[in-house]
Amino acid sequence: MTSKITKMNLTKNKYYFEALDFYPYNLPDCLEALNYALSYDSEDADALCLMGRIHSEVLKNYEKAKEFFEEAMMFDVSNVNTPQYYIACLIENEDFAEAEKLITYALKIKGIEKSTLGFYRAMISERRGSLKNALHFLKEAEKFCFTQCSLDLVQERRKFIKAKMPKKTRKNKKETK
């Protein structure tokens, strides 16, 4: 029995990795492989997460994506991939309060990218119009950047937000006289 389960897991993983490899450039093959993976294990959090990403990032069907992400989290609450993509979906769908709750939860998951979560907090603040808060969250996110790529992303966003902020005007002495 154990041999059969191991073989099924290997087959499921094979199809999941094929789907991941095809995403997002070859969606027909990605979906075919993903459906095979899910037919072997309909509760696989990573496969459900990828299905959620397809609906969120490609199809822009956020409600359907949320269903897949919720299902993935139900089957594996400690998966480090699902919350990050789910939060991005919630932000795109302007479900900011829900995204904030998920960020608070995700911060407790061991091994999760805290810089990404800080980046998402900044995006929520920015979309709400609080540029100063967004800069604060980016400064916090910077503390958790452990790769050049993540650091560059945070610093570029800080520059972008600073450019959006109104310039402080200096009053000339002539204007006050």
C-alpha positions in Angstrom: 0.0 0.0 0.0 2.8 2.4 0.9 4.4 1.8 -2.5 1.2 2.7 -4.3 0.8 5.9 -2.3 4.5 6.9 -3.0 4.0 6.2 -6.7 0.8 8.4 -6.7 2.7 11.2 -5.0 5.5 11.0 -7.5 3.1 11.1 -10.4 1.1 14.0 -8.8 4.3 15.9 -8.2 5.5 15.2 -11.8 2.3 16.7 -13.2 2.4 19.6 -10.7 6.0 20.5 -11.7 5.1 20.3 -15.3 2.2 22.7 -14.8 4.5 25.0 -12.8 7.1 24.9 -15.6 4.4 25.7 -18.3 3.0 28.6 -16.2 2.3 31.3 -17.5 3.6 30.9 -21.0 1.8 27.8 -22.1 -1.5 27.8 -20.4 -3.2 24.9 -22.3 -0.4 22.5 -21.3 -0.2 24.0 -17.8 -3.9 23.4 -17.2 -3.7 19.9 -18.6 -0.9 19.0 -16.3 -2.5 20.7 -13.4 -5.8 18.9 -13.9 -3.9 15.6 -13.9 -2.1 16.6 -10.7 -5.4 17.4 -9.0 -7.0 14.2 -10.2 -4.3 12.3 -8.2 -4.8 14.5 -5.2 -7.6 17.0 -5.2 -6.4 18.4 -1.8 -2.9 19.3 -2.9 -2.4 22.9 -1.7 0.4 23.8 -4.2 -1.7 22.6 -7.1 -4.8 24.4 -5.8 -2.7 27.5 -5.3 -1.4 27.4 -8.9 -5.0 27.1 -10.1 -5.8 30.1 -8.0 -2.9 32.0 -9.6 -4.2 31.2 -13.1 -7.6 32.6 -12.2 -6.2 35.6 -10.4 -3.2 36.6 -12.5 -4.2 35.5 -16.0 -8.0 35.4 -16.1 -8.6 38.2 -13.6 -11.4 36.1 -12.1 -10.7 37.1 -8.5 -13.7 35.5 -6.9 -13.0 32.1 -8.5 -9.3 32.5 -7.6 -10.3 33.2 -4.0 -12.2 29.9 -3.9 -9.0 28.0 -4.9 -6.8 29.9 -2.5 -9.2 29.3 0.4 -9.4 25.6 -0.5 -5.6 25.4 -0.6 -5.3 27.0 2.8 -7.9 24.7 4.2 -5.8 21.7 3.2 -2.4 23.0 4.3 -2.5 26.0 6.7 1.3 26.1 6.9 2.0 26.3 3.1 4.3 29.3 2.5 3.2 29.8 -1.1 -0.5 30.1 -0.9 -0.9 33.2 1.4 1.4 35.3 -0.7 -0.5 34.7 -3.9 -3.8 34.9 -2.1 -2.9 38.3 -0.6 -1.9 39.6 -4.0 -5.3 38.5 -5.3 -7.1 40.2 -2.5 -5.3 43.4 -3.1 -6.1 43.3 -6.8 -9.7 42.7 -5.9 -9.6 45.6 -3.4 -10.4 43.4 -0.5 -8.0 45.3 1.7 -9.4 44.3 5.1 -9.3 40.6 4.2 -5.8 41.0 2.9 -4.7 42.7 6.1 -6.1 39.8 8.2 -4.3 37.3 6.0 -1.0 39.2 6.3 -1.4 39.1 10.1 -2.0 35.4 10.0 0.8 34.7 7.4 3.4 36.5 9.5 3.1 33.6 12.0 4.0 31.0 9.3 7.5 29.7 9.7 9.6 30.3 6.6 7.4 32.9 4.9 8.9 35.8 3.1 8.3 38.7 5.6 9.7 41.3 3.2 6.9 40.3 0.7 4.3 40.7 3.3 5.6 44.1 4.3 5.6 45.0 0.6 1.9 44.0 0.4 1.1 46.1 3.5 2.7 49.1 1.7 0.6 48.4 -1.4 -2.6 48.4 0.6 -1.6 51.7 2.2 -0.7 53.2 -1.1 -4.0 52.1 -2.7 -5.9 53.6 0.2 -4.0 56.9 -0.5 -1.7 56.8 2.6 1.6 57.2 1.0 3.4 58.0 4.2 2.2 54.7 5.7 3.3 52.9 2.6 6.8 54.3 3.0 6.8 53.2 6.7 5.8 49.6 5.7 8.5 49.5 2.9 11.1 50.6 5.4 10.0 47.7 7.7 10.0 45.3 4.7 13.6 46.3 3.9 14.7 44.9 7.2 13.6 41.4 6.1 15.1 41.5 2.6 17.8 38.9 2.3 18.3 38.9 -1.4 19.3 41.6 -3.8 16.2 41.1 -5.8 13.8 41.6 -2.9 15.8 44.6 -1.7 15.8 46.2 -5.2 12.0 45.7 -5.4 11.4 47.4 -2.1 13.7 50.3 -2.9 12.2 50.8 -6.3 8.8 51.0 -4.8 10.0 53.5 -2.2 11.3 55.7 -5.0 8.1 55.4 -6.9 5.9 56.3 -3.9 8.2 59.3 -3.0 7.8 60.5 -6.6 4.0 60.5 -6.1 4.1 62.5 -3.0 3.4 66.2 -3.3 6.5 68.4 -3.2 6.8 70.7 -0.2 6.9 74.3 -1.4 9.2 76.8 0.1 7.7 80.2 0.7 9.7 83.0 -0.7 10.3 86.1 1.4 8.6 88.1 -1.3 5.3 86.1 -0.8 5.2 86.9 2.9 5.8 90.6 2.5 
